[in-house]
Amino acid sequence: MLNRLWDVARRFTGSLLGMLKMRSVEYLEAELRELENVFALLVLGSFIGLPSPPLPISLRLLPHLGRELLVATRISERLDDMLGEMAGLFEIS
Amino acid sequence: MFRFVAFAGKGGVGKTTLSAAYALERSRRGDKVLVVSLDPAHNLGDVFERKLSEEPTPIETNLYAIEVDYDAMLRRSLKKLSEKIKDMYGYLRVFNLDKYIDVLQHSPGIEEHAVLETMLDVIRRNEAEWGFNIVVFDTPPTGLTLRIMALPSLSLLWVEKLMELRLAILARRRAVERVLGTKPRVSLGGREVSLATEPRGDPVYAELLKIREEYSFVDRLLKDPQRFSVVMVVNPEALPVLEASRAAGFLSKLGIRIGAVIVNKVLKLPQEDASRRLYEQKRALELLHKFFDRYPIVEVPYLDEEPRGLDRLVKLSRFLEEITEGCTLWSS
């Protein structure tokens, strides 16, 4: 009996910790995406009229910014509903 | 250790002629001198009455000259940049690169980058092969020259900020890796790629470090008063003097040494021929002495013959004695 209770408690704690882990990673990943988006905008913003570094710096970094370009493109697609995006992240309904 | 000097000023003030005369005089005093024309509107070959190329052409013993092919210089600079992008072309497929590279040569910032790269190329080749002890740069008109001089400092500011941001990104990726137990991954061009979490393994950070090293080298060189200085060339008129004072202020803020100021084409007429022109010249010279009292000022009169060819350049160079003696342009 005690063994069964211990087993249930262990599995419940494991699931709870797993859920908390996923939640904390979601926030971290959201923050990471925003930082990567800002990096892409800073480096390549001249192509859309933003102040940016001297062009040779942007061109030298461009080949390595595949991930950042993807993030920036995806975020720009969702820009018309950032409030919904944040609400989804924090599970506000 | 070789030294270099840039002759700067508005278009048409006489930078090319004076840089040629200075170089000629220094070479006749025993220095091995190279003059490099970076001005897109080249006149250096006309002044020396020689056909010049992108390799050092002998003018006389100890004196050589180069005229940089501007279009070729821009194409070379872009080619170097585009080669790196093309290496990754199959991976990114972001732009139609060939057409894009053609358009890039007209982009803001490319011209000053290309000229700065050319100056560095001359400096490196001089250290490695040529062995001139003085290199004289005849620069483009003031606006472009100031942007060229500011490029290393400005680039370093940007690089430092980008490195800060990049380290923040890598720290977040490490945090995600610690929680999940694996490196974050992304699908790019149909391949699963593992993202770097440490500065050591991050190609973006590595590139930023390389860029910082390159620009730091140039920045140190331009700000070394024992090796580099700028000679401002003006005409005795208010507008060039005002522009030169602003340019000198800008260069001083960057930490670049002004070695001397040359006032070229000063009218020397008898007092009885005094005219409005002379009066305006006198006012311009007073303004000049007010702005540049800290620097050696050399006055070069309006010569009765156009200073073309070596014999006439020698006559012109006699007025530059104050700066051709010793190493007055640089600090000791």
Interface residues (C-beta under 8 A of the other chain):
Chain A: K21 S24 V25 L28 E29 E31 L32 L35 E36 V38 F39 L42 V43 P53 P54 L55 P56 I57 L59 R60 L61 L62 P63 H64 L65 G66 R67 L69 L70
Chain B: S77 L81 S82 K84 I85 D87 M88 Y91 L92 V94 L104 S107 P108 G109 I110 H113 L151 L154 S155 W158 V159 K161 L162 L165 R166 A168 I169 R172 R173 A175 V176 V179 L180 P184 V186 L188 G189 V193 L195 P203 V204 E207 L208 I211
